Amino acid sequence: MTIYEKLVAVNDDWVAPGIDHQIMDSGSRFCGGAADPDNGIAWPTHTGTLTVMAVWGCALVNEDSRYYRDEDLAARLELASAFIVRLQHADGTISPGWTNMHSPPDTAFAVVGLAQLHELLERHDWAALAKTRANIRRFLERSAPALLTGGCHTPNHRWVLAAALAFLHRLTGDDALIARADAWLAEGIDITEDGEWTERSNGIYNGVSDIMLLHAAELLGRPELLEPVRRNLRMMAYLVHPDGEVVTDYSGRQDFGQAFDLTGYLPAASLMAHRDQDPFFAALAELGGESLRHPGAISNNGLLPYLLHPKLRVSAVKPGSLPERYKVVINRGFDRQHYLSRMASAGHGGRIYHSRLHPDFGAPVARQREGGTSVTVMTETNSFFALRHGAAKLLGVQVSSSFEPGFIRMNELEQLDDGYLLTGEETKGYYGPIAADRLPESASGAVSPWYLLPHQLREVTHLQHHRVQVELTETGEGWRLRVRCDMPDVLLTQISFVFGKEGTIRGGERAPAETGTQFWKDGIVTFVNGEDWIEVNGGAHEHRAKSIRGAAFPSDCQTLVVNVLTPYDRTFDIRLSPQNGTRGNAQ
């Protein structure tokens, strides 16, 4: 089955669920919309009703669909199109009620998808779609003022806005839309040489940035915008586990630690494979197609480009092979400190509203893969090590302490001959009184609020340093983890091993801690899932704290907690079950 054939089949499979969720009560303010399965409310958003509209629209105009020219479905699509116009605000924006009100970026996501759907429906001369086309065009035209003046929250929103503005320009011809898109693009592209975007979001926002810049490049005639897309797609080949799941262990967004595959990269990879005649991109698209279970949100719908660009249906380039055995360090050559050292001169004082500065941008990440074993070594995130061995998953190894308090992020990664050396350093001090001649007038008043004092002028005293080192060494049977800190003062520390919820932990001396966690006091523990297992030794229990403030463990996992006190020097040996042959006996 080709990617196109699977897309058509999957799209058809989602027509009926959309029908089931459409609100048909004419007295409801949400009539015509598709109810969110989680909260029962219909939203005019790119992941809500618009996604259902894309599924229905693609089916209605595609002769290969079993819903081709289905009049009942066309009537439902018309109701949905009337719903989104009705819920669009007078200023042209939409409001996802669970997050952003009167949101230009959410409107831009909608515009990117609706513009493509509108183009597809315009190509199909069927009277039953006339009102739907008119409603969609009305929504698009009404959105222009919001996108001409509206702002964003996150780095990727800029590229969504640029793409949306470009689509609206093609529809209306208003050159002011091009000027606004150029203003966003003038801020420069936030990607490292190795292809890492600011948000480090392999599950969601890498794919968003890729497809949006691809649209902007095509619509604005700026082919240079395709280069970062190529970089990111090439990087992603090293961020896929053997089962097709992408690495999300260090994401800076909501896909952190969640399960995602390459489906979100399918449109960009397919379009780039065709444009560049590149077997590598074709292989990425093929892997994304194998994982496909849903066509995707309207803004990144997988079937839309195949219907708008029929040439994609018959691949002109044979897919190549993706790497399955490798050791790479992503961003090893990126001079991150050079950029971080310039942050103070940016003038924002380290503050940003309704978003994050993402100082972890460009932090090194090591990836290794061999057969069914996939390893990630990370910096600037709560976990520094993750290992997947067949069905057995060690989702993360973390160190937390009462120094900050919370998880200790590794700041540096050095590649060794047989492994890696990670270093995490924190500082924490105290703050002296503000000089009398720098105090505000309120300080001598009847009330002197804390928040009116110029705290940035306080002198730092008694600055303390906390330094943790982790040495990861490959062995013939797995890995050796050595975690050490020579801080002489007594500091509560926990080393945690987070295993997947599937599988069973056996052996070792263990005791209940908090929900989902156990103290690992001593001995050898083995995590078993099917025929695959991960064995670890090295437990300890030097204090009784169940958790460290600021270090919350995932509730849907199984976490073993090793309690130690500074100074400490602990070694954990990880042994893996044999693969492709006789397997050892798990304890």
C-alpha positions as CSV (number, residue, x, y, z in Angstrom):
1,M,0.0,0.0,0.0
2,T,1.4,3.4,-1.0
3,I,1.5,6.4,1.4
4,Y,-1.4,7.9,-0.6
5,E,-3.5,4.8,-0.4
6,K,-3.0,4.6,3.3
7,L,-3.8,8.3,3.8
8,V,-7.1,7.8,1.9
9,A,-8.0,4.7,3.9
10,V,-7.1,6.4,7.3
11,N,-8.9,9.6,6.3
12,D,-12.1,7.6,5.5
13,D,-11.8,5.8,8.8
14,W,-12.1,9.2,10.6
15,V,-15.1,10.4,8.8
16,A,-17.6,8.6,11.0
17,P,-16.0,9.6,14.3
18,G,-16.3,13.2,13.2
19,I,-20.0,12.7,12.4
20,D,-20.5,11.1,15.9
21,H,-19.0,14.3,17.5
22,Q,-20.9,16.9,15.5
23,I,-23.4,18.9,17.5
24,M,-26.7,18.9,15.6
25,D,-28.9,20.7,18.1
26,S,-30.1,23.8,16.3
27,G,-30.6,25.5,19.6
28,S,-27.0,25.1,20.7
29,R,-24.5,27.9,20.3
30,F,-22.1,25.1,19.1
31,C,-24.4,23.7,16.5
32,G,-22.4,22.4,13.5
33,G,-19.2,22.1,15.5
34,A,-17.4,18.9,16.5
35,A,-17.4,18.4,20.2
36,D,-14.0,17.9,21.8
37,P,-13.9,14.3,23.2
38,D,-12.2,15.5,26.4
39,N,-14.5,18.4,27.4
40,G,-17.6,18.1,25.2
41,I,-17.2,21.6,23.7
42,A,-16.8,22.4,20.0
43,W,-14.0,24.8,19.2
44,P,-13.2,26.6,15.9
45,T,-9.6,25.6,16.1
46,H,-7.0,23.8,13.9
47,T,-7.1,20.7,16.2
48,G,-10.9,20.9,16.8
49,T,-13.7,21.3,14.3
50,L,-11.3,22.4,11.5
51,T,-9.5,19.0,11.6
52,V,-12.9,17.3,11.2
53,M,-13.7,19.6,8.3
54,A,-10.4,18.7,6.6
55,V,-11.2,15.0,6.9
56,W,-14.6,15.5,5.4
57,G,-13.5,17.9,2.7
58,C,-10.7,15.5,1.6
59,A,-13.2,12.6,1.4
60,L,-15.9,14.5,-0.5
61,V,-13.7,15.6,-3.4
62,N,-11.6,12.5,-3.7
63,E,-12.8,9.9,-6.2
64,D,-10.8,7.3,-4.3
65,S,-12.8,7.8,-1.1
66,R,-15.9,5.8,-0.3
67,Y,-17.5,9.2,0.7
68,Y,-16.9,10.9,-2.6
69,R,-19.8,13.3,-3.2
70,D,-21.7,12.1,-0.3
71,E,-24.6,14.6,0.0
72,D,-25.3,14.0,3.7
73,L,-21.6,14.6,4.5
74,A,-21.5,17.7,2.4
75,A,-24.5,19.1,4.4
76,R,-22.6,18.4,7.6
77,L,-19.5,20.1,6.2
78,E,-21.6,23.2,5.4
79,L,-23.0,23.3,9.0
80,A,-19.4,23.1,10.3
81,S,-18.3,25.9,8.0
82,A,-21.1,28.1,9.3
83,F,-20.2,27.2,12.9
84,I,-16.6,28.5,12.5
85,V,-17.7,31.8,10.9
86,R,-20.2,32.2,13.7
87,L,-17.6,31.7,16.5
88,Q,-15.0,33.9,14.8
89,H,-14.7,37.2,16.7
90,A,-15.4,40.6,15.1
91,D,-11.7,41.3,15.2
92,G,-11.0,38.2,13.1
93,T,-9.5,36.0,15.8
94,I,-10.7,32.8,17.4
95,S,-10.5,31.7,21.0
96,P,-9.5,28.2,22.1
97,G,-11.3,28.4,25.5
98,W,-8.8,26.1,27.2
99,T,-5.8,28.3,26.5
100,N,-5.6,31.6,24.4
101,M,-8.3,34.2,24.0
102,H,-8.6,36.2,20.8
103,S,-5.5,34.5,19.6
104,P,-3.7,35.6,16.5
105,P,-1.4,32.5,16.4
106,D,-4.3,30.1,16.8
107,T,-6.1,32.0,14.1
108,A,-3.0,31.6,11.9
109,F,-3.0,27.8,12.4
110,A,-6.6,27.8,11.3
111,V,-5.8,30.0,8.3
112,V,-3.0,27.8,7.0
113,G,-5.2,24.7,7.0
114,L,-8.4,26.4,5.8
115,A,-6.6,28.1,2.9
116,Q,-5.5,24.7,1.6
117,L,-8.9,23.2,2.2
118,H,-10.5,26.2,0.4
119,E,-8.2,25.7,-2.6
120,L,-9.0,22.0,-2.7
121,L,-12.8,22.7,-2.7
122,E,-12.5,25.5,-5.3
123,R,-11.0,22.9,-7.7
124,H,-14.1,20.7,-7.3
125,D,-17.1,22.1,-9.2
126,W,-20.0,20.7,-7.2
127,A,-22.9,22.9,-6.2
128,A,-23.3,21.1,-2.8
129,L,-20.0,22.7,-1.7
130,A,-20.8,26.3,-2.8
131,K,-21.9,27.6,0.6
132,T,-19.0,25.8,2.4
133,R,-16.5,27.5,0.1
134,A,-18.1,30.8,0.6
135,N,-18.1,30.4,4.4
136,I,-14.4,29.4,4.4
137,R,-13.4,32.3,2.2
138,R,-15.4,34.6,4.5
139,F,-13.5,33.3,7.6
140,L,-10.2,33.7,5.8
141,E,-10.9,37.3,4.6
142,R,-12.1,38.3,8.1
143,S,-8.9,37.0,9.7
144,A,-6.6,39.3,7.7
145,P,-6.8,42.3,10.1
146,A,-6.0,40.1,13.1
147,L,-2.9,38.7,11.4
148,L,-1.8,42.1,10.1
149,T,-1.7,43.4,13.7
150,G,-1.5,40.4,15.9
151,G,1.4,39.0,17.9
152,C,2.6,35.6,19.1
153,H,3.7,33.7,22.2
154,T,6.3,31.1,21.1
155,P,9.1,30.9,18.6
156,N,7.3,28.6,16.1
157,H,4.2,31.0,16.1
158,R,6.3,33.4,14.0
159,W,6.6,30.9,11.2
160,V,2.9,30.0,11.5
161,L,2.0,33.6,11.2
162,A,4.3,34.1,8.2
163,A,2.8,31.2,6.4
164,A,-0.8,32.3,7.2
165,L,0.0,35.8,5.9
166,A,1.4,34.4,2.7
167,F,-1.7,32.2,2.1
168,L,-3.9,35.3,2.7
169,H,-1.9,37.3,0.3
170,R,-2.4,34.7,-2.4
171,L,-6.1,34.9,-1.7
172,T,-6.6,38.7,-1.5
173,G,-3.5,40.2,-3.1
174,D,-3.0,42.7,-0.3
175,D,0.7,43.5,-0.2
176,A,0.5,44.6,3.4
177,L,0.3,40.9,4.3
178,I,3.6,40.3,2.6
179,A,5.2,43.2,4.6
180,R,3.9,41.7,7.9
181,A,5.3,38.3,7.0
182,D,8.6,39.8,6.1
183,A,8.7,41.5,9.5
184,W,8.4,38.2,11.3
185,L,11.0,36.6,9.0
186,A,13.4,39.5,9.6
187,E,13.9,38.2,13.1
188,G,16.1,35.4,11.7
189,I,15.8,31.7,11.9
190,D,16.2,30.0,15.3
191,I,17.9,26.7,14.3
192,T,21.3,25.3,14.9
193,E,23.6,23.9,12.2
194,D,22.6,20.4,13.2
195,G,18.9,21.2,12.8
196,E,17.6,21.8,16.3
197,W,14.8,24.3,16.7
198,T,14.5,26.5,19.8
199,E,11.7,24.5,21.4
200,R,13.5,21.1,21.0
201,S,10.1,19.6,20.4
202,N,10.6,16.5,18.3
203,G,7.0,15.4,18.8
204,I,5.1,18.5,17.8
205,Y,6.8,21.8,17.0
206,N,9.7,20.7,14.9
207,G,7.2,19.5,12.4
208,V,5.2,22.7,12.7
209,S,8.2,24.9,12.0
210,D,9.2,22.7,9.1
211,I,5.8,22.8,7.2
212,M,5.2,26.4,7.9
213,L,8.6,27.6,6.6
214,L,8.1,25.3,3.6
215,H,4.8,27.1,2.9
216,A,6.4,30.5,3.4
217,A,9.3,29.6,1.1
218,E,6.9,28.5,-1.7
219,L,4.4,31.3,-1.4
220,L,6.8,34.1,-0.8
221,G,9.4,32.9,-3.4
222,R,12.1,32.6,-0.7
223,P,13.8,29.2,-1.3
224,E,16.4,30.0,1.3
225,L,13.8,29.2,3.9
226,L,13.9,25.6,2.9
227,E,17.4,25.1,4.2
228,P,16.4,24.9,7.9
229,V,13.7,22.5,6.9
230,R,16.3,20.2,5.3
231,R,18.5,20.5,8.4
232,N,15.7,19.5,10.8
233,L,14.5,16.6,8.7
234,R,18.0,15.2,8.5
235,M,18.5,15.6,12.2
236,M,15.2,13.7,12.9
237,A,16.6,10.5,11.4
238,Y,18.8,10.2,14.6
239,L,15.9,10.9,16.9
240,V,13.7,7.8,16.2
241,H,13.6,4.7,18.4
242,P,13.5,1.3,16.7
243,D,9.7,1.0,17.1
244,G,9.2,4.3,15.2
245,E,8.6,6.5,18.3
246,V,10.5,9.8,18.3
247,V,12.7,11.0,21.2
248,T,10.7,13.4,23.4
249,D,12.7,13.0,26.6
250,Y,14.2,16.5,26.5
251,S,11.4,18.5,24.8
252,G,10.8,22.1,25.9
253,R,7.1,21.8,25.1
254,Q,4.1,19.7,26.0
255,D,5.3,16.7,24.1
256,F,7.9,16.2,26.8
257,G,8.0,12.5,27.7
258,Q,4.9,11.7,25.6
259,A,4.6,9.2,22.7
260,F,4.8,10.6,19.2
261,D,5.9,9.2,15.9
262,L,7.0,10.7,12.5
263,T,3.4,11.3,11.3
264,G,3.7,15.0,11.9
265,Y,6.7,15.2,9.5
266,L,4.9,13.4,6.7
267,P,3.7,16.4,4.8
268,A,7.0,18.3,4.9
269,A,9.1,15.1,4.2
270,S,6.9,14.2,1.2
271,L,7.0,17.7,-0.3
272,M,10.8,18.0,0.2
273,A,11.4,14.5,-1.2
274,H,9.5,15.5,-4.3
275,R,11.1,18.9,-4.6
276,D,14.7,17.7,-3.9
277,Q,14.3,14.2,-5.4
278,D,16.0,13.1,-2.2
279,P,15.8,9.4,-1.2
280,F,16.5,10.4,2.5
281,F,13.5,12.6,2.8
282,A,11.4,9.9,0.9
283,A,12.5,7.4,3.6
284,L,11.4,9.8,6.3
285,A,8.0,10.2,4.6
286,E,7.7,6.4,4.3
287,L,8.4,5.9,8.0
288,G,5.9,8.6,8.8
289,G,3.4,6.8,6.6
290,E,4.0,3.5,8.3
291,S,3.1,5.1,11.6
292,L,0.0,6.9,10.3
293,R,-3.1,6.5,12.4
294,H,-4.8,9.8,11.8
295,P,-4.5,12.4,9.0
296,G,-3.4,15.1,11.4
297,A,-4.6,18.6,12.4
298,I,-5.9,20.7,9.5
299,S,-2.7,22.9,9.6
300,N,-0.5,19.8,9.0
301,N,-3.0,17.4,7.4
302,G,-1.2,14.5,5.6
303,L,-3.7,14.0,2.8
304,L,-4.2,17.6,1.8
305,P,-0.9,18.0,0.0
306,Y,-1.4,14.7,-1.8
307,L,-4.7,15.9,-3.2
308,L,-3.4,19.4,-4.0
309,H,-0.2,18.0,-5.6
310,P,-1.2,14.8,-7.3
311,K,2.4,14.2,-8.4
312,L,3.2,13.2,-4.8
313,R,1.0,10.1,-5.2
314,V,3.6,8.4,-7.5
315,S,7.0,8.8,-6.0
316,A,9.6,9.8,-8.5
317,V,12.4,8.9,-6.1
318,K,12.9,5.6,-4.4
319,P,13.1,5.9,-0.6
320,G,16.6,5.4,0.7
321,S,17.6,3.9,4.1
322,L,17.6,5.6,7.4
323,P,20.4,5.0,9.9
324,E,19.8,2.2,12.4
325,R,23.3,1.9,13.9
326,Y,25.0,5.1,15.0
327,K,26.6,7.2,17.7
328,V,26.1,11.0,17.2
329,V,26.2,14.1,19.4
330,I,23.7,16.7,18.1
331,N,24.8,20.3,18.6
332,R,28.4,19.3,19.6
333,G,29.8,22.1,17.5
334,F,27.2,24.7,18.5
335,D,28.8,27.5,20.5
336,R,26.0,27.8,22.9
337,Q,27.9,29.8,25.5
338,H,28.7,32.5,22.9
339,Y,25.0,33.2,22.6
340,L,24.1,32.8,26.3
341,S,26.8,35.3,27.2
342,R,25.0,37.9,25.1
343,M,21.7,37.4,26.8
344,A,22.2,40.2,29.4
345,S,22.8,42.7,26.5
346,A,19.4,41.8,25.0
347,G,17.8,44.1,27.6
348,H,14.9,41.8,28.7
349,G,16.4,41.1,32.0
350,G,15.7,37.4,31.7
351,R,12.0,38.0,31.7
352,I,9.5,37.1,29.0
353,Y,5.7,37.1,29.3
354,H,3.4,34.1,28.5
355,S,6.2,32.1,27.1
356,R,9.8,31.0,27.8
357,L,13.2,32.2,26.8
358,H,14.4,28.7,26.1
359,P,18.0,29.1,27.2
360,D,18.4,25.3,26.7
361,F,18.4,26.0,22.9
362,G,21.3,24.2,21.2
363,A,22.2,22.1,24.3
364,P,24.0,18.9,23.2
365,V,22.2,15.6,23.0
366,A,23.9,12.3,22.3
367,R,22.1,9.5,20.5
368,Q,23.1,5.9,20.1
369,R,21.2,3.0,18.4
370,E,22.2,-0.6,17.9
371,G,19.6,-3.2,17.0
372,G,16.7,-2.9,19.4
373,T,18.6,-0.7,21.8
374,S,18.2,3.1,21.7
375,V,20.1,5.4,24.1
376,T,19.7,9.2,24.7
377,V,22.1,11.2,26.8
378,M,20.8,14.7,27.4
379,T,21.7,18.1,28.9
380,E,19.5,20.9,30.2
381,T,16.5,18.7,31.1
382,N,15.3,16.9,34.1
383,S,16.7,13.5,33.0
384,F,20.2,12.9,31.7
385,F,19.9,9.3,30.5
386,A,17.2,7.2,28.8
387,L,17.5,3.7,27.5
388,R,15.1,1.5,25.5
389,H,15.9,-2.1,25.0
390,G,13.3,-3.9,23.0
391,A,10.1,-3.7,25.0
392,A,11.9,-2.7,28.2
393,K,12.1,1.0,28.8
394,L,14.2,3.0,31.3
395,L,12.6,6.3,30.5
396,G,14.9,8.4,32.5
397,V,17.6,8.7,35.2
398,Q,17.5,11.8,37.2
399,V,19.3,13.5,40.1
400,S,17.5,15.8,42.5
401,S,18.7,17.6,45.6
402,S,17.5,20.1,48.2
403,F,20.1,22.6,47.0
404,E,17.9,24.5,44.6
405,P,15.7,22.4,45.3
406,G,14.6,20.2,42.4
407,F,16.1,18.2,39.6
408,I,19.7,19.0,38.6
409,R,20.1,19.7,34.9
410,M,23.4,18.7,33.3
411,N,24.9,21.7,31.7
412,E,27.8,20.2,29.8
413,L,28.4,17.0,27.8
414,E,31.8,15.7,26.9
415,Q,32.1,12.7,24.6
416,L,34.7,10.1,25.8
417,D,36.2,7.1,24.0
418,D,33.8,4.7,25.6
419,G,31.0,7.0,26.8
420,Y,30.2,10.5,28.1
421,L,30.9,12.8,30.9
422,L,28.1,15.1,32.1
423,T,28.4,18.0,34.5
424,G,25.7,19.9,36.2
425,E,26.5,23.0,38.3
426,E,24.2,25.2,40.3
427,T,24.7,28.3,42.3
428,K,22.6,29.9,45.0
429,G,23.3,32.8,47.3
430,Y,21.7,35.4,49.5
431,Y,21.0,39.1,49.0
432,G,22.1,42.1,51.1
433,P,20.3,45.3,51.9
434,I,19.8,47.9,49.2
435,A,22.0,51.0,49.6
436,A,20.1,53.9,51.2
437,D,20.6,56.2,48.2
438,R,19.0,53.6,45.9
439,L,15.9,53.0,47.9
440,P,12.5,54.2,46.5
441,E,10.4,56.8,48.2
442,S,8.0,54.1,49.4
443,A,10.8,52.7,51.7
444,S,10.3,55.6,54.0
445,G,6.5,55.6,53.9
446,A,4.0,54.2,56.2
447,V,4.0,51.0,54.2
448,S,7.0,49.7,52.2
449,P,5.8,46.8,49.9
450,W,8.4,44.2,49.1
451,Y,7.5,44.3,45.4
452,L,8.4,48.0,45.1
453,L,12.0,47.5,46.2
454,P,14.7,47.4,43.4
455,H,15.9,43.8,44.2
456,Q,18.2,43.8,41.2
457,L,20.5,46.2,43.2
458,R,21.0,43.8,46.1
459,E,24.6,42.6,46.6
460,V,24.9,38.8,46.5
461,T,26.5,37.2,49.6
462,H,27.6,33.7,50.6
463,L,27.3,32.4,47.1
464,Q,27.2,28.5,47.2
465,H,28.1,26.1,44.5
466,H,26.8,22.6,43.9
467,R,28.4,20.4,41.3
468,V,27.4,16.9,40.2
469,Q,29.2,14.8,37.7
470,V,27.9,11.7,35.8
471,E,30.1,9.4,33.9
472,L,28.4,7.0,31.5
473,T,30.5,4.2,30.2
474,E,29.6,1.5,27.7
475,T,30.3,-2.1,28.9
476,G,30.1,-5.4,27.1
477,E,26.7,-6.0,28.8
478,G,25.2,-2.6,28.9
479,W,26.2,0.7,30.7
480,R,27.9,1.8,33.9
481,L,26.6,5.0,35.5
482,R,28.8,6.7,38.1
483,V,27.2,9.7,39.9
484,R,29.3,11.8,42.2
485,C,29.3,15.0,44.2
486,D,32.1,16.1,46.6
487,M,30.1,18.8,48.5
488,P,31.1,18.3,52.1
489,D,28.0,19.6,53.7
490,V,25.0,17.3,54.2
491,L,22.6,17.7,51.3
492,L,19.6,15.5,50.7
493,T,19.9,13.9,47.3
494,Q,17.8,11.4,45.3
495,I,18.9,9.4,42.2
496,S,15.8,8.2,40.5
497,F,15.2,5.5,37.8
498,V,12.0,5.9,35.9
499,F,10.7,2.8,34.2
500,G,7.7,2.5,31.9
501,K,4.3,1.5,33.3
502,E,4.3,-1.6,31.2
503,G,6.4,-4.4,32.6
504,T,7.4,-5.5,36.1
505,I,10.1,-4.6,38.5
506,R,11.6,-7.6,40.3
507,G,14.3,-8.2,43.0
508,G,16.2,-5.9,45.2
509,E,15.3,-4.5,48.6
510,R,12.5,-2.1,48.0
511,A,9.9,-0.2,50.1
512,P,6.9,2.0,49.3
513,A,7.6,5.7,49.0
514,E,5.0,8.0,47.3
515,T,2.4,6.9,44.8
516,G,4.2,5.3,41.8
517,T,7.6,5.4,43.5
518,Q,9.5,3.0,45.7
519,F,12.7,3.3,47.7
520,W,15.4,1.2,46.2
521,K,17.5,0.4,49.3
522,D,19.9,-2.3,48.0
523,G,20.5,-5.3,45.7
524,I,19.8,-5.9,42.1
525,V,16.6,-4.9,40.4
526,T,15.3,-6.1,37.0
527,F,12.7,-4.5,34.9
528,V,11.0,-7.1,32.7
529,N,8.7,-6.7,29.8
530,G,8.1,-9.8,27.7
531,E,11.4,-11.3,26.8
532,D,13.3,-8.1,27.2
533,W,14.8,-6.9,30.5
534,I,17.1,-4.3,32.1
535,E,19.0,-5.2,35.2
536,V,20.5,-2.5,37.5
537,N,22.5,-2.8,40.7
538,G,23.5,-0.1,43.2
539,G,20.6,0.9,45.5
540,A,21.0,2.9,48.7
541,H,18.9,4.4,51.5
542,E,20.9,7.0,53.5
543,H,17.9,9.2,54.4
544,R,14.1,8.7,54.6
545,A,12.8,11.6,52.5
546,K,10.1,10.3,50.1
547,S,10.7,13.1,47.6
548,I,12.6,16.4,47.1
549,R,10.6,19.6,46.9
550,G,10.4,20.7,43.3
551,A,11.1,17.3,41.8
552,A,7.8,15.6,40.9
553,F,7.9,12.1,39.5
554,P,5.5,11.0,36.7
555,S,2.5,9.3,38.1
556,D,2.0,6.9,35.2
557,C,5.4,5.4,35.5
558,Q,7.3,3.1,37.9
559,T,10.1,5.0,39.7
560,L,12.8,3.7,41.9
561,V,14.4,6.2,44.3
562,V,17.9,5.9,45.6
563,N,18.5,8.2,48.7
564,V,22.0,9.4,49.3
565,L,23.7,12.2,51.2
566,T,26.6,14.4,50.1
567,P,29.4,13.7,49.6
568,Y,28.6,10.6,47.5
569,D,30.1,8.5,44.7
570,R,27.6,5.9,43.5
571,T,28.0,3.4,40.7
572,F,25.2,1.6,38.9
573,D,25.8,-1.2,36.5
574,I,23.1,-1.7,33.9
575,R,23.0,-5.1,32.2
576,L,20.7,-5.8,29.2
577,S,19.1,-9.0,28.0
578,P,20.8,-10.5,24.9
579,Q,19.2,-9.8,21.6
580,N,18.9,-11.9,18.4
581,G,19.7,-15.2,20.2
582,T,19.3,-17.0,23.5
583,R,18.2,-14.6,26.2
584,G,19.6,-14.5,29.7
585,N,17.6,-15.2,32.7
586,A,16.1,-12.2,34.4
587,Q,16.3,-12.2,38.2
